[in-house]
């Protein structure tokens, strides 16, 4: 005869681990959604800027800004 194992209720430590994993999955879902929404909004704004100002004008503006106002880099 094969011995059968009786199923017992999970201990408190197992319960804590399961709840922690579920909370981590929920947090990951929320952060993933926030990231997707922010990237979508940034793409939308970028398209509006390009349509309003034009790509050539925006690139020239960035080049002038980089040339005349470089980042504060310590070269010492």
Long-range contacts (C-beta under 8 A, 24 or more apart in sequence): none
